[in-house]
Amino acid sequence: MSSNWILLIVAGLLEVCWSIGLKYTNGFTRLRPTIFTLVTLSASMYLLAKATETLPIGTAYGVWVGIGAMGAAILGIVLFHESASMARIGFLVLLLISIVGLKVTSH
């Protein structure tokens, strides 16, 4: 796996961090969660931009969004007791398949 793929995965994980951080900012009224959210958002975008220097934008953006959406959904279930219905889990599995598919078919 190339270093740009590693940057992209880290960028996706940071997207999970800032998206969950949004929940804790209380509309950007709490300082520490707001700082955490803004720092992880900035780092995520920077790493995404670096990864797209060599990776196709459609693939990189799709993987980045997929990692973020999947991570946020899983943490939403774990941290905020959001629905964990079979349908929701099934769609998360489909999302994972899509992320892997984008990686496997990228050039």
C-alpha positions as CSV (number, residue, x, y, z in Angstrom):
1,M,0.0,0.0,0.0
2,S,1.5,3.4,-1.0
3,S,2.0,6.2,1.4
4,N,-0.8,8.2,-0.2
5,W,-3.2,5.4,0.6
6,I,-2.0,5.5,4.2
7,L,-2.5,9.3,4.2
8,L,-6.0,8.8,2.8
9,I,-6.9,6.3,5.5
10,V,-5.6,8.6,8.2
11,A,-7.6,11.4,6.7
12,G,-10.7,9.3,6.8
13,L,-10.1,8.4,10.4
14,L,-9.7,12.1,11.2
15,E,-13.0,12.7,9.4
16,V,-14.6,10.4,11.9
17,C,-13.0,12.4,14.7
18,W,-14.3,15.8,13.6
19,S,-17.7,14.5,12.7
20,I,-18.2,13.0,16.2
21,G,-16.5,16.1,17.7
22,L,-19.4,18.2,16.1
23,K,-21.8,16.4,18.5
24,Y,-19.8,17.5,21.5
25,T,-19.4,21.2,20.4
26,N,-23.0,22.0,21.3
27,G,-23.2,24.3,18.3
28,F,-19.6,25.5,18.7
29,T,-20.4,26.8,22.2
30,R,-17.9,24.5,24.0
31,L,-14.3,25.6,23.5
32,R,-12.3,22.3,23.8
33,P,-14.6,20.2,21.6
34,T,-14.7,23.1,19.1
35,I,-10.9,23.3,19.0
36,F,-10.6,19.5,18.6
37,T,-13.2,19.5,15.8
38,L,-11.5,22.3,13.9
39,V,-8.0,20.8,14.3
40,T,-9.1,17.4,13.2
41,L,-11.1,18.8,10.3
42,S,-8.1,20.8,9.1
43,A,-5.8,17.8,9.4
44,S,-8.2,15.6,7.6
45,M,-8.6,18.0,4.7
46,Y,-4.9,18.5,4.4
47,L,-4.2,14.8,4.3
48,L,-7.0,14.3,1.7
49,A,-5.4,17.0,-0.4
50,K,-1.9,15.4,-0.1
51,A,-3.4,12.0,-1.0
52,T,-5.0,13.4,-4.1
53,E,-1.7,14.5,-5.5
54,T,-1.3,11.0,-6.9
55,L,-4.7,9.2,-6.3
56,P,-7.7,9.8,-8.5
57,I,-10.0,12.4,-6.9
58,G,-13.1,10.3,-7.4
59,T,-11.5,7.4,-5.7
60,A,-9.9,9.4,-2.9
61,Y,-13.0,11.4,-2.1
62,G,-15.2,8.4,-2.2
63,V,-12.9,6.4,0.2
64,W,-12.5,9.4,2.5
65,V,-16.3,10.0,2.7
66,G,-16.9,6.3,3.1
67,I,-14.5,5.9,6.0
68,G,-16.0,9.0,7.7
69,A,-19.6,8.0,7.2
70,M,-19.0,4.4,8.3
71,G,-17.0,5.5,11.3
72,A,-19.5,8.1,12.3
73,A,-22.3,5.7,12.0
74,I,-20.6,3.0,14.1
75,L,-19.6,5.5,16.8
76,G,-23.1,7.0,16.7
77,I,-24.4,3.5,17.6
78,V,-21.8,3.0,20.3
79,L,-21.6,6.4,21.9
80,F,-25.1,7.9,21.2
81,H,-27.2,4.8,21.2
82,E,-28.4,5.4,17.6
83,S,-30.3,2.6,15.8
84,A,-28.4,-0.6,15.2
85,S,-31.1,-2.2,13.1
86,M,-30.3,-5.1,10.7
87,A,-31.0,-2.8,7.8
88,R,-28.6,-0.2,9.0
89,I,-25.9,-2.7,9.7
90,G,-26.5,-4.2,6.2
91,F,-26.0,-0.8,4.6
92,L,-22.8,-0.3,6.6
93,V,-21.6,-3.6,5.2
94,L,-22.4,-2.4,1.7
95,L,-20.5,0.8,2.4
96,L,-17.5,-1.2,3.4
97,I,-17.7,-3.3,0.2
98,S,-17.9,0.0,-1.8
99,I,-14.8,1.4,-0.1
100,V,-12.8,-1.8,-0.7
101,G,-14.1,-1.8,-4.3
102,L,-12.9,1.7,-4.9
103,K,-9.5,0.8,-3.6
104,V,-9.2,-2.4,-5.6
105,T,-10.3,-0.8,-8.9
106,S,-8.2,2.3,-8.6
107,H,-5.2,2.8,-10.9
